[in-house]
Amino acid sequence: MSFSEDYLNDNYDSEYGEEEVKSKIKICKEYIEGGFTFAHLDLIEDVIQLCLEYDYVEEGLFLSEAMIGAVPYNSEAWQFKGIFLNNTFSFEQANACFEKALSLNPNDVESLVNKSIAEDNLGLFDEAAASLKRALEIEPNNEETLFNLGVLFEKKEKYEEAINYFKSALDAANDYLEAWYELGYCYENTNRLEKALEAYDKYLELDPNSFTGWYNKGIVMLRMERFDSAVNCFELSIALKDDFSSSWFNCGYSYSRNGKIEDALNCYKKANELDPYDETILFNMGQAYEETESFQQAIRSYSEAIKLDGEYYEAFLARGYCWDAVGKYQLALKDFNKAISLTGNPDEALFAIADLEYSLGNLQESIKNYLKAAESNPNNFEAWYKLAETYSEIGMWLESLKTFDECLKINPGDANSYYGKAKINFLLGHTQEAIECLKSAFELNPNIKNEFTRDYPEVKSSKLFTKLLDENKK
């Protein structure tokens, strides 16, 4: 029988081009189909390794099955088949292959590691961890096993255990690139940002051309509020991969936090061009336009975000504020009411409606909504304060006093609430209570004295006011 060519090269460790690999696969298939599998097992095994390296899954599976047919008690053949089945997401079949391999060679670390991958994908966390720990018993310093254990625990968000395994992997091999990356991720998720930064820096020393490495470092810088450094990281990530929309987006956000709104907008526009179906990009674009008081453009951005996500609470709320800013009060009210319908915590939207009603002169309606906002979130100081002021404005003095007391429960050091109470007590003729409130207000904020003289010019030279000022100096 003739073959396409003889197998001429025994140097299997050399680099091959894809065409050469395909040629070797073809030769092996011809041997197998010709019934010469057993005679060329070494060649077939080496070409299986090449299939793993070059990701020729279907061809590798064919060759490994042929190898099993020739030598059914060879544990490596079963392991090869399991690896290729893992790569086709046939995890149950893969797991069975690894069990067969381990029945033939119980102490094969590689089979245990690959078995854990199949078990993990089958949702068998405990079994996957047991396989890897068994592998560690055989080879305690195997960095791949330690790394895989780290990944396993990381997926379960058991970050402390994952960190310990990644550090052990790095003790075994300090240049283990992926371990530095995952270690940084775990530190980031446990809010140890300086540690995360150290890990990502080490990763980038080893692989300075990793766009994801620069991106992750940028995220840490962003969380540390080091916005210039974050911009630098995201720009490096973009230089390495200019179609990575997440880097453009976060670069824009970093610029916005630095007050560079035009730069932020340019980044958001590029991110939107790359990923037009991400409503968060459009929302942030709207926020940037709003900061420059370009309300119509902000409204367009929020509207596009809402088209993509009809339940985007924040976008409805933000668009409502923009409608309010351009005098479209009914549209603002509609958006605020929609926002309320979308959230279980509507205090911000209720507060916005109350402010809108107040600006339109509908004080009774504004009171209803300030009260709803305060009841929705009892710690909403601003809602209680505005409610107290509005009660005072319409002459509901006792209600206003009670509401200022609510403000002081939330913020006992608020001078304005004491001053509000003082003014009402003066109106009610409760002079002693008014003086006590004024004293507290002056102690907390001496500038309130200037406001007092503006509000009550007739008492500027009175003995009472002089007495209050003198007492406040003590």
Secondary structure as the mmCIF struct_conf table of DSSP 4:
data_model
#
loop_
_struct_conf.conf_type_id
_struct_conf.id
_struct_conf.beg_label_comp_id
_struct_conf.beg_label_asym_id
_struct_conf.beg_label_seq_id
_struct_conf.end_label_comp_id
_struct_conf.end_label_asym_id
_struct_conf.end_label_seq_id
BEND BEND1 SER A 4 GLU A 5
TURN_TY1_P TURN_TY1_P1 TYR A 12 ASP A 13
BEND BEND2 SER A 14 SER A 14
HELX_RH_AL_P HELX_RH_AL_P1 GLU A 18 GLU A 33
TURN_TY1_P TURN_TY1_P2 GLY A 34 GLY A 35
TURN_TY1_P TURN_TY1_P3 THR A 37 THR A 37
HELX_RH_3T_P HELX_RH_3T_P1 PHE A 38 HIS A 40
HELX_RH_AL_P HELX_RH_AL_P2 LEU A 41 TYR A 54
TURN_TY1_P TURN_TY1_P4 ASP A 55 ASP A 55
HELX_RH_AL_P HELX_RH_AL_P3 VAL A 57 ALA A 70
TURN_TY1_P TURN_TY1_P5 PRO A 72 TYR A 73
HELX_RH_AL_P HELX_RH_AL_P4 SER A 75 ASN A 87
TURN_TY1_P TURN_TY1_P6 THR A 88 PHE A 89
HELX_RH_AL_P HELX_RH_AL_P5 PHE A 91 LEU A 104
TURN_TY1_P TURN_TY1_P7 PRO A 106 ASN A 107
HELX_RH_AL_P HELX_RH_AL_P6 VAL A 109 ASN A 121
TURN_TY1_P TURN_TY1_P8 LEU A 122 GLY A 123
HELX_RH_AL_P HELX_RH_AL_P7 PHE A 125 ILE A 138
TURN_TY1_P TURN_TY1_P9 PRO A 140 ASN A 141
HELX_RH_AL_P HELX_RH_AL_P8 GLU A 143 LYS A 155
TURN_TY1_P TURN_TY1_P10 LYS A 156 GLU A 157
HELX_RH_AL_P HELX_RH_AL_P9 TYR A 159 ALA A 172
TURN_TY1_P TURN_TY1_P11 ASN A 174 ASP A 175
HELX_RH_AL_P HELX_RH_AL_P10 LEU A 177 ASN A 189
TURN_TY1_P TURN_TY1_P12 THR A 190 ASN A 191
HELX_RH_AL_P HELX_RH_AL_P11 LEU A 193 LEU A 206
TURN_TY1_P TURN_TY1_P13 PRO A 208 ASN A 209
HELX_RH_AL_P HELX_RH_AL_P12 PHE A 211 ARG A 223
TURN_TY1_P TURN_TY1_P14 MET A 224 GLU A 225
HELX_RH_AL_P HELX_RH_AL_P13 PHE A 227 LEU A 240
TURN_TY1_P TURN_TY1_P15 ASP A 242 ASP A 243
HELX_RH_AL_P HELX_RH_AL_P14 SER A 245 ARG A 257
TURN_TY1_P TURN_TY1_P16 ASN A 258 GLY A 259
HELX_RH_AL_P HELX_RH_AL_P15 ILE A 261 LEU A 274
TURN_TY1_P TURN_TY1_P17 PRO A 276 TYR A 277
HELX_RH_AL_P HELX_RH_AL_P16 GLU A 279 GLU A 291
TURN_TY1_P TURN_TY1_P18 THR A 292 GLU A 293
HELX_RH_AL_P HELX_RH_AL_P17 PHE A 295 LEU A 308
TURN_TY1_P TURN_TY1_P19 GLY A 310 GLU A 311
HELX_RH_AL_P HELX_RH_AL_P18 TYR A 313 ALA A 325
TURN_TY1_P TURN_TY1_P20 VAL A 326 GLY A 327
HELX_RH_AL_P HELX_RH_AL_P19 TYR A 329 LEU A 342
BEND BEND3 GLY A 344 GLY A 344
TURN_TY1_P TURN_TY1_P21 PRO A 346 PRO A 346
HELX_RH_AL_P HELX_RH_AL_P20 ASP A 347 SER A 359
TURN_TY1_P TURN_TY1_P22 LEU A 360 GLY A 361
HELX_RH_AL_P HELX_RH_AL_P21 LEU A 363 SER A 376
BEND BEND4 ASN A 377 ASN A 377
TURN_TY1_P TURN_TY1_P23 PRO A 378 ASN A 379
HELX_RH_AL_P HELX_RH_AL_P22 PHE A 381 GLU A 393
TURN_TY1_P TURN_TY1_P24 ILE A 394 GLY A 395
HELX_RH_AL_P HELX_RH_AL_P23 TRP A 397 ILE A 410
TURN_TY1_P TURN_TY1_P25 PRO A 412 GLY A 413
HELX_RH_AL_P HELX_RH_AL_P24 ALA A 415 LEU A 428
TURN_TY1_P TURN_TY1_P26 GLY A 429 GLY A 429
HELX_RH_AL_P HELX_RH_AL_P25 THR A 431 LEU A 444
TURN_TY1_P TURN_TY1_P27 PRO A 446 ASN A 447
HELX_RH_AL_P HELX_RH_AL_P26 ILE A 448 ASP A 455
HELX_RH_3T_P HELX_RH_3T_P2 PRO A 457 VAL A 459
TURN_TY1_P TURN_TY1_P28 LYS A 460 SER A 461
HELX_RH_AL_P HELX_RH_AL_P27 LYS A 463 LYS A 473
#
